[in-house]
């Protein structure tokens, strides 16, 4: 199956351009969330270089962000770039568990392979990808058991329909 970023943009924008004044936009550089401003009258989820996985990841952050956070650039969150020490990496992974769990669910709704991202290639410590992936999976299973928020459910259903995928279950996260 082919995964074209333009399809992801179309599905996302169909779901949220009018209801939430938010559009998914292919970027040329680093991903960023930009709220509407005097130069652009809609909110933008900008993902990196047209990478499908980047689009899913940035959407996941938006799906978690509350209304007030969605009025701030990058949702008002701290970000420590690649090159983190052990404490910074632990904080990064703690914050990333939920968005990556949603990203995994969205990936499954597309039939797209998910790769957990520790995002610390130049750090002072080697992240434990297996441990982090286990934490992400546990969170994804909690979402499946307890339910996703309304925006996430809306997008998941649209992606499942577009890509011909069935509903998610706990077994969907087995590899």
N, CA, C and O of each residue as an XYZ file, in Angstrom:
700
protein
N       0.852     -1.180      0.000
C       0.000      0.000      0.000
C       0.897      1.241      0.000
O       1.933      1.269      0.664
N       0.499      2.231     -0.727
C       1.249      3.481     -0.822
C       0.717      4.479      0.212
O      -0.490      4.598      0.424
N       1.641      5.180      0.839
C       1.268      6.161      1.857
C       1.757      7.527      1.417
O       2.921      7.882      1.602
N       0.862      8.267      0.844
C       1.169      9.588      0.321
C       0.714     10.636      1.331
O      -0.431     10.625      1.783
N       1.629     11.542      1.678
C       1.291     12.558      2.667
C       0.087     13.394      2.249
O      -0.645     13.892      3.104
N      -0.124     13.552      0.954
C      -1.262     14.363      0.515
C      -2.596     13.720      0.899
O      -3.571     14.428      1.154
N      -2.649     12.386      0.944
C      -3.863     11.713      1.407
C      -4.117     12.011      2.887
O      -5.253     12.250      3.297
N      -3.052     11.992      3.673
C      -3.174     12.295      5.100
C      -3.671     13.728      5.296
O      -4.536     13.984      6.134
N      -3.125     14.646      4.528
C      -3.568     16.040      4.592
C      -5.050     16.133      4.247
O      -5.812     16.803      4.945
N      -5.455     15.469      3.184
C      -6.853     15.522      2.743
C      -7.796     14.984      3.813
O      -8.811     15.608      4.120
N      -7.463     13.823      4.382
C      -8.331     13.223      5.407
C      -8.393     14.115      6.642
O      -9.478     14.390      7.155
N      -7.238     14.566      7.121
C      -7.223     15.413      8.315
C      -8.017     16.700      8.070
O      -8.879     17.062      8.871
N      -7.728     17.382      6.972
C      -8.390     18.657      6.703
C      -9.892     18.482      6.502
O     -10.670     19.359      6.877
N     -10.306     17.373      5.922
C     -11.736     17.093      5.789
C     -12.390     16.998      7.171
O     -13.518     17.452      7.363
N     -11.681     16.410      8.120
C     -12.227     16.231      9.474
C     -12.222     17.518     10.292
O     -13.147     17.748     11.071
N     -11.196     18.368     10.134
C     -10.994     19.435     11.112
C     -10.814     20.858     10.568
O     -10.766     21.804     11.355
N     -10.714     21.033      9.266
C     -10.485     22.390      8.744
C     -11.625     23.330      9.125
O     -11.381     24.471      9.519
N     -12.849     22.867      9.011
C     -13.981     23.730      9.347
C     -14.301     23.697     10.835
O     -14.465     24.748     11.454
N     -14.392     22.518     11.411
C     -14.825     22.402     12.809
C     -13.828     22.978     13.805
O     -14.229     23.476     14.857
N     -12.522     22.918     13.488
C     -11.506     23.386     14.427
C     -10.566     24.427     13.805
O      -9.559     24.796     14.408
N     -10.900     24.896     12.603
C     -10.089     25.899     11.907
C      -8.612     25.499     11.886
O      -7.727     26.340     12.045
N      -8.362     24.207     11.687
C      -7.002     23.665     11.740
C      -6.724     22.859     10.488
O      -7.564     22.087     10.025
N      -5.520     23.053      9.945
C      -5.119     22.328      8.743
C      -3.758     21.676      8.949
O      -2.891     22.204      9.647
N      -3.598     20.532      8.331
C      -2.317     19.842      8.297
C      -1.550     20.365      7.090
O      -2.089     20.429      5.985
N      -0.283     20.740      7.305
C       0.505     21.388      6.267
C       1.866     20.709      6.150
O       2.529     20.467      7.158
N       2.278     20.405      4.936
C       3.616     19.859      4.697
C       4.623     20.977      4.875
O       4.499     22.040      4.266
N       5.635     20.731      5.722
C       6.695     21.706      5.937
C       7.979     21.303      5.255
O       8.122     20.174      4.784
N       8.901     22.223      5.205
C      10.200     21.965      4.598
C      11.270     21.666      5.638
O      12.340     21.162      5.297
N      10.995     21.968      6.894
C      12.021     21.848      7.926
C      11.435     21.143      9.145
O      10.685     20.177      9.005
N      11.770     21.618     10.320
C      11.307     21.013     11.563
C       9.798     21.169     11.721
O       9.229     22.168     11.283
N       9.151     20.195     12.340
C       7.717     20.316     12.578
C       7.433     21.390     13.631
O       8.257     21.670     14.502
N       6.247     21.977     13.523
C       5.839     23.007     14.472
C       4.321     23.163     14.395
O       3.714     22.937     13.348
N       3.723     23.550     15.513
C       2.299     23.900     15.509
C       2.203     25.412     15.602
O       2.802     26.027     16.484
N       1.448     26.005     14.690
C       1.296     27.454     14.648
C      -0.183     27.817     14.728
O      -0.958     27.472     13.836
N      -0.575     28.512     15.792
C      -1.964     28.957     15.864
C      -2.216     30.075     14.844
O      -1.282     30.701     14.342
N      -3.467     30.303     14.559
C      -3.836     31.385     13.653
C      -3.223     32.687     14.166
O      -3.073     32.889     15.371
N      -2.873     33.561     13.226
C      -2.250     34.835     13.594
C      -2.651     35.879     12.553
O      -3.413     35.564     11.640
N      -2.159     37.106     12.668
C      -2.552     38.134     11.691
C      -2.182     37.803     10.242
O      -2.758     38.374      9.316
N      -1.226     36.885     10.035
C      -0.803     36.538      8.682
C      -1.500     35.298      8.123
O      -1.470     35.055      6.916
N      -2.128     34.515      9.007
C      -2.802     33.288      8.574
C      -4.024     33.081      9.470
O      -3.892     33.036     10.693
N      -5.195     32.957      8.878
C      -6.422     32.913      9.676
C      -6.831     31.516     10.137
O      -7.943     31.331     10.631
N      -5.940     30.528      9.980
C      -6.239     29.183     10.482
C      -5.009     28.624     11.200
O      -3.882     29.059     10.962
N      -5.249     27.653     12.081
C      -4.179     26.977     12.813
C      -3.504     25.972     11.882
O      -4.156     25.375     11.024
N      -2.174     25.786     12.058
C      -1.426     24.900     11.172
C      -0.613     23.884     11.968
O       0.142     24.236     12.874
N      -0.787     22.640     11.611
C       0.069     21.564     12.102
C       1.059     21.317     10.970
O       0.710     20.720      9.951
N       2.281     21.772     11.150
C       3.291     21.671     10.103
C       4.156     20.448     10.399
O       4.769     20.357     11.463
N       4.203     19.514      9.458
C       5.006     18.306      9.662
C       6.212     18.319      8.730
O       6.212     19.008      7.710
N       7.233     17.555      9.088
C       8.541     17.640      8.439
C       8.597     16.971      7.072
O       8.260     15.796      6.929
N       9.028     17.736      6.066
C       9.467     17.235      4.766
C       8.485     16.311      4.040
O       8.891     15.575      3.141
N       7.228     16.335      4.404
C       6.272     15.449      3.749
C       6.359     14.011      4.210
O       5.826     13.121      3.546
N       7.021     13.758      5.338
C       7.112     12.396      5.864
C       5.789     12.001      6.497
O       5.286     12.687      7.387
N       5.233     10.899      6.034
C       3.945     10.407      6.523
C       3.980     10.218      8.045
O       3.059     10.638      8.745
N       5.044      9.584      8.553
C       5.164      9.341      9.996
C       5.224     10.644     10.774
O       4.658     10.736     11.863
N       5.895     11.647     10.239
C       5.951     12.953     10.901
C       4.553     13.566     10.975
O       4.178     14.149     11.993
N       3.793     13.432      9.905
C       2.420     13.935      9.913
C       1.591     13.278     10.996
O       0.883     13.958     11.739
N       1.676     11.947     11.093
C       0.923     11.229     12.128
C       1.359     11.665     13.520
O       0.523     11.842     14.406
N       2.662     11.839     13.719
C       3.170     12.219     15.035
C       2.699     13.619     15.422
O       2.264     13.834     16.553
N       2.782     14.553     14.510
C       2.372     15.928     14.830
C       0.858     16.010     15.042
O       0.388     16.775     15.885
N       0.106     15.232     14.288
C      -1.345     15.159     14.516
C      -1.621     14.638     15.926
O      -2.503     15.154     16.613
N      -0.881     13.626     16.359
C      -1.100     13.049     17.693
C      -0.932     14.109     18.772
O      -1.713     14.147     19.723
N       0.069     14.966     18.641
C       0.243     16.050     19.621
C      -0.982     16.964     19.625
O      -1.449     17.377     20.686
N      -1.496     17.278     18.443
C      -2.664     18.141     18.344
C      -3.895     17.474     18.972
O      -4.700     18.136     19.628
N      -4.029     16.180     18.766
C      -5.186     15.465     19.308
C      -5.179     15.444     20.833
O      -6.240     15.358     21.452
N      -4.018     15.521     21.438
C      -3.907     15.540     22.903
C      -4.107     16.949     23.461
O      -4.685     17.116     24.535
N      -3.635     17.952     22.741
C      -3.651     19.329     23.242
C      -5.073     19.819     23.480
O      -5.962     19.632     22.648
N      -5.265     20.445     24.620
C      -6.557     21.047     24.946
C      -6.757     22.356     24.203
O      -5.858     22.834     23.511
N      -7.927     22.923     24.348
C      -8.287     24.141     23.610
C      -7.314     25.293     23.880
O      -6.884     25.964     22.941
N      -6.964     25.531     25.140
C      -6.046     26.631     25.471
C      -4.652     26.375     24.893
O      -4.009     27.303     24.401
N      -4.188     25.147     24.947
C      -2.864     24.809     24.395
C      -2.841     25.020     22.879
O      -1.810     25.396     22.322
N      -3.963     24.782     22.220
C      -4.013     24.920     20.766
C      -3.992     26.387     20.316
O      -4.004     26.666     19.117
N      -3.961     27.312     21.261
C      -3.842     28.742     20.940
C      -2.410     29.241     21.115
O      -2.143     30.432     20.955
N      -1.484     28.329     21.444
C      -0.086     28.688     21.673
C       0.821     27.989     20.661
O       0.563     26.851     20.266
N       1.878     28.675     20.248
C       2.843     28.049     19.353
C       3.429     26.810     20.018
O       3.837     26.846     21.179
N       3.464     25.719     19.267
C       3.914     24.413     19.773
C       3.240     24.058     21.100
O       3.822     23.399     21.962
N       2.008     24.511     21.232
C       1.158     24.215     22.393
C       1.751     24.744     23.699
O       1.291     24.368     24.777
N       2.755     25.603     23.621
C       3.366     26.181     24.811
C       4.259     25.226     25.567
O       4.616     25.498     26.713
N       4.632     24.107     24.953
C       5.434     23.100     25.651
C       6.924     23.323     25.464
O       7.373     23.918     24.484
N       7.665     22.829     26.430
C       9.119     22.803     26.389
C       9.549     21.687     25.453
O       8.917     20.633     25.382
N      10.625     21.937     24.745
C      11.221     20.874     23.942
C      12.730     20.998     24.042
O      13.300     22.055     23.770
N      13.359     19.926     24.428
C      14.818     19.875     24.486
C      15.266     19.063     23.281
O      14.910     17.890     23.166
N      16.041     19.661     22.379
C      16.404     18.960     21.139
C      17.348     17.788     21.365
O      17.845     17.560     22.468
N      17.576     17.056     20.286
C      18.511     15.938     20.255
C      19.818     16.338     20.945
O      20.302     17.460     20.795
N      20.370     15.392     21.700
C      21.585     15.662     22.467
C      21.299     15.703     23.961
O      22.080     16.256     24.736
N      20.177     15.115     24.360
C      19.750     15.152     25.757
C      20.607     14.247     26.641
O      21.119     13.219     26.200
N      20.747     14.663     27.909
C      21.392     13.796     28.895
C      20.346     12.835     29.451
O      19.195     12.853     29.014
N      20.729     12.009     30.394
C      19.842     10.965     30.917
C      18.555     11.546     31.520
O      17.462     11.051     31.244
N      18.684     12.584     32.332
C      17.505     13.193     32.973
C      16.590     13.830     31.930
O      15.370     13.682     31.998
N      17.174     14.532     30.973
C      16.376     15.163     29.927
C      15.690     14.118     29.054
O      14.547     14.310     28.638
N      16.380     13.013     28.775
C      15.787     11.951     27.978
C      14.614     11.316     28.709
O      13.587     11.012     28.102
N      14.768     11.116     30.012
C      13.679     10.543     30.807
C      12.459     11.465     30.758
O      11.332     10.996     30.597
N      12.681     12.772     30.897
C      11.572     13.730     30.842
C      10.926     13.719     29.456
O       9.701     13.754     29.342
N      11.747     13.671     28.404
C      11.238     13.608     27.040
C      10.339     12.387     26.859
O       9.228     12.502     26.341
N      10.819     11.223     27.285
C      10.050      9.996     27.105
C       8.761     10.022     27.917
O       7.736      9.512     27.464
N       8.798     10.607     29.108
C       7.592     10.723     29.932
C       6.522     11.530     29.201
O       5.343     11.177     29.225
N       6.940     12.613     28.554
C       6.009     13.483     27.825
C       5.552     12.835     26.519
O       4.428     13.073     26.076
N       6.396     12.029     25.904
C       6.108     11.465     24.583
C       5.284     10.180     24.599
O       4.830      9.741     23.542
N       5.079      9.571     25.746
C       4.351      8.300     25.792
C       2.949      8.444     25.195
O       2.557      7.638     24.351
N       2.206      9.435     25.612
C       0.827      9.574     25.131
C       0.742      9.917     23.647
O      -0.017      9.268     22.927
N       1.487     10.909     23.158
C       1.371     11.169     21.717
C       1.843      9.993     20.862
O       1.274      9.730     19.802
N       2.876      9.289     21.315
C       3.323      8.162     20.503
C       2.340      6.994     20.572
O       2.245      6.216     19.622
N       1.616      6.859     21.667
C       0.564      5.834     21.736
C      -0.548      6.162     20.735
O      -1.061      5.273     20.056
N      -0.910      7.421     20.651
C      -1.931      7.831     19.674
C      -1.388      7.702     18.256
O      -2.102      7.270     17.351
N      -0.123      8.078     18.060
C       0.489      7.910     16.737
C       0.450      6.445     16.308
O       0.175      6.149     15.146
N       0.722      5.532     17.231
C       0.679      4.102     16.907
C      -0.729      3.707     16.474
O      -0.909      2.994     15.487
N      -1.726      4.180     17.228
C      -3.118      3.867     16.878
C      -3.467      4.429     15.497
O      -4.092      3.744     14.687
N      -3.064      5.673     15.230
C      -3.329      6.262     13.918
C      -2.627      5.468     12.812
O      -3.187      5.254     11.736
N      -1.400      5.038     13.091
C      -0.653      4.232     12.112
C      -1.416      2.965     11.770
O      -1.537      2.596     10.602
N      -1.929      2.307     12.793
C      -2.698      1.082     12.567
C      -3.961      1.363     11.760
O      -4.376      0.540     10.944
N      -4.565      2.515     11.984
C      -5.775      2.883     11.232
C      -5.476      3.094      9.753
O      -6.374      3.030      8.913
N      -4.206      3.346      9.441
C      -3.778      3.522      8.053
C      -3.171      2.251      7.467
O      -2.996      2.150      6.253
N      -2.848      1.278      8.324
C      -2.094      0.119      7.865
C      -0.630      0.453      7.679
O       0.065     -0.211      6.909
N      -0.148      1.479      8.376
C       1.220      1.983      8.262
C       2.050      1.470      9.430
O       1.574      1.448     10.565
N       3.279      1.060      9.165
C       4.145      0.521     10.221
C       4.591      1.634     11.170
O       5.084      2.673     10.731
N       4.415      1.409     12.465
C       4.811      2.377     13.491
C       6.197      2.052     14.028
O       6.518      0.893     14.291
N       7.007      3.079     14.184
C       8.305      2.964     14.844
C       8.343      3.953     15.997
O       8.156      5.153     15.797
N       8.582      3.453     17.201
C       8.726      4.335     18.349
C       9.954      5.219     18.125
O      10.935      4.779     17.524
N       9.901      6.468     18.608
C      11.021      7.387     18.419
C      11.520      7.911     19.757
O      10.798      8.589     20.487
N      12.768      7.582     20.061
C      13.423      8.125     21.256
C      14.054      9.474     20.949
O      14.369     10.232     21.866
N      14.244      9.785     19.657
C      14.647     11.103     19.187
C      15.861     11.665     19.935
O      15.836     12.818     20.365
N      16.914     10.872     20.094
C      18.107     11.358     20.800
C      19.371     10.728     20.221
O      20.131     10.065     20.928
N      19.579     10.945     18.935
C      20.715     10.328     18.254
C      22.066     10.821     18.766
O      23.045     10.075     18.742
N      22.127     12.063     19.226
C      23.392     12.642     19.681
C      23.446     12.840     21.186
O      24.227     13.655     21.677
N      22.626     12.104     21.923
C      22.579     12.259     23.373
C      23.755     11.611     24.077
O      24.529     10.863     23.479
N      23.871     11.915     25.364
C      24.968     11.364     26.163
C      24.681      9.944     26.624
O      25.575      9.261     27.124
N      23.430      9.491     26.460
C      23.049      8.127     26.842
C      22.327      7.473     25.670
O      21.697      8.152     24.859
N      22.422      6.168     25.590
C      21.685      5.401     24.589
C      20.302      5.097     25.150
O      20.197      4.360     26.130
N      19.230      5.645     24.558
C      17.881      5.362     25.072
C      17.548      3.877     24.966
O      18.010      3.187     24.057
N      16.748      3.404     25.899
C      16.283      2.022     25.882
C      14.993      1.965     25.066
O      13.900      2.124     25.609
N      15.126      1.738     23.768
C      13.974      1.727     22.856
C      12.941      0.675     23.242
O      11.739      0.910     23.126
N      13.407     -0.483     23.701
C      12.474     -1.566     24.038
C      11.627     -1.197     25.254
O      10.424     -1.458     25.280
N      12.249     -0.596     26.246
C      11.499     -0.171     27.433
C      10.512      0.938     27.069
O       9.353      0.912     27.484
N      10.986      1.912     26.286
C      10.113      3.009     25.896
C       8.937      2.495     25.065
O       7.800      2.920     25.270
N       9.204      1.588     24.135
C       8.125      1.031     23.314
C       7.112      0.290     24.176
O       5.913      0.343     23.902
N       7.577     -0.403     25.214
C       6.660     -1.103     26.119
C       5.754     -0.104     26.838
O       4.570     -0.376     27.043
N       6.304      1.052     27.223
C       5.496      2.090     27.876
C       4.482      2.684     26.909
O       3.337      2.939     27.283
N       4.896      2.903     25.676
C       3.992      3.438     24.652
C       2.869      2.436     24.381
O       1.703      2.816     24.272
N       3.224      1.170     24.275
C       2.217      0.131     24.027
C       1.227      0.053     25.190
O       0.022     -0.057     24.964
N       1.714      0.109     26.422
C       0.822      0.058     27.590
C      -0.164      1.220     27.553
O      -1.343      1.050     27.865
N       0.320      2.404     27.172
C      -0.572      3.564     27.077
C      -1.579      3.364     25.948
O      -2.755      3.688     26.109
N      -1.143      2.842     24.825
C      -2.063      2.598     23.712
C      -3.160      1.623     24.125
O      -4.325      1.808     23.773
N      -2.794      0.601     24.860
C      -3.783     -0.376     25.328
C      -4.759      0.255     26.318
O      -5.937     -0.102     26.339
N      -4.272      1.197     27.145
C      -5.194      1.931     28.042
C      -6.186      2.740     27.221
O      -7.376      2.776     27.536
N      -5.696      3.392     26.161
C      -6.605      4.154     25.293
C      -7.648      3.239     24.656
O      -8.826      3.591     24.594
N      -7.226      2.081     24.190
C      -8.170      1.145     23.572
C      -9.223      0.726     24.599
O     -10.410      0.670     24.278
N      -8.802      0.435     25.817
C      -9.725     -0.023     26.865
C     -10.647      1.098     27.353
O     -11.832      0.864     27.591
N     -10.108      2.314     27.504
C     -10.874      3.419     28.095
C     -11.521      4.328     27.056
O     -12.437      5.087     27.373
N     -11.054      4.252     25.840
C     -11.593      5.082     24.770
C     -10.703      6.283     24.481
O     -10.057      6.829     25.375
N     -10.685      6.672     23.237
C      -9.944      7.845     22.784
C     -10.856      9.061     22.855
O     -12.079      8.921     22.880
N     -10.267     10.253     22.888
C     -11.109     11.452     22.898
C     -11.839     11.581     21.557
O     -11.520     10.879     20.598
N     -12.803     12.469     21.504
C     -13.685     12.590     20.341
C     -12.920     12.923     19.065
O     -13.174     12.319     18.023
N     -11.985     13.874     19.127
C     -11.230     14.230     17.919
C     -10.429     13.037     17.409
O     -10.368     12.785     16.205
N      -9.811     12.300     18.346
C      -9.023     11.134     17.945
C      -9.923     10.083     17.305
O      -9.570      9.510     16.275
N     -11.074      9.827     17.903
C     -12.012      8.852     17.335
C     -12.453      9.267     15.935
O     -12.533      8.435     15.031
N     -12.735     10.545     15.762
C     -13.164     11.052     14.460
C     -12.105     10.776     13.399
O     -12.413     10.268     12.321
N     -10.854     11.114     13.713
C      -9.785     10.907     12.737
C      -9.513      9.426     12.517
O      -9.299      9.005     11.380
N      -9.517      8.634     13.572
C      -9.281      7.202     13.420
C     -10.304      6.585     12.476
O      -9.944      5.808     11.592
N     -11.560      6.921     12.655
C     -12.607      6.368     11.790
C     -12.420      6.807     10.341
O     -12.610      6.014      9.419
N     -12.048      8.068     10.142
C     -11.835      8.560      8.775
C     -10.641      7.859      8.130
O     -10.694      7.503      6.952
N      -9.569      7.658      8.891
C      -8.396      6.964      8.353
C      -8.710      5.501      8.064
O      -8.303      4.972      7.029
N      -9.433      4.843      8.972
C      -9.810      3.442      8.752
C     -10.632      3.307      7.478
O     -10.427      2.377      6.697
N     -11.545      4.218      7.273
C     -12.377      4.172      6.070
C     -11.518      4.422      4.828
O     -11.634      3.705      3.834
N     -10.661      5.437      4.889
C      -9.836      5.782      3.721
C      -8.881      4.651      3.342
O      -8.691      4.363      2.160
N      -8.281      4.007      4.352
C      -7.276      2.973      4.099
C      -7.827      1.547      4.193
O      -7.071      0.584      4.067
N      -9.123      1.408      4.411
C      -9.741      0.085      4.425
C      -9.312     -0.787      5.596
O      -9.154     -1.999      5.449
N      -9.124     -0.173      6.750
C      -8.688     -0.899      7.943
C      -9.879     -1.103      8.885
O     -10.803     -0.290      8.927
N      -9.835     -2.202      9.636
C     -10.895     -2.489     10.600
C     -10.659     -1.773     11.910
O      -9.668     -1.060     12.061
N     -11.569     -1.958     12.866
C     -11.448     -1.296     14.161
C     -10.245     -1.812     14.959
O      -9.803     -2.946     14.774
N      -9.735     -0.974     15.835
C      -8.608     -1.353     16.687
C      -9.065     -2.185     17.868
O     -10.134     -1.964     18.437
N      -8.233     -3.141     18.219
C      -8.420     -3.938     19.442
C      -7.044     -4.036     20.100
O      -6.042     -3.607     19.528
N      -7.006     -4.591     21.279
C      -5.722     -4.798     21.957
C      -4.800     -5.654     21.095
O      -3.590     -5.427     21.065
N      -5.354     -6.619     20.406
C      -4.554     -7.500     19.549
C      -3.913     -6.755     18.385
O      -2.926     -7.224     17.820
N      -4.466     -5.594     18.018
C      -3.894     -4.808     16.916
C      -2.467     -4.357     17.202
O      -1.693     -4.102     16.279
N      -2.120     -4.258     18.487
C      -0.809     -3.751     18.884
C       0.234     -4.851     19.061
O       1.362     -4.580     19.471
N      -0.143     -6.089     18.753
C       0.827     -7.192     18.814
C       1.638     -7.192     17.531
O       1.113     -6.927     16.450
N       2.921     -7.491     17.663
C       3.769     -7.476     16.456
C       4.266     -8.855     16.150
O       4.993     -9.048     15.175
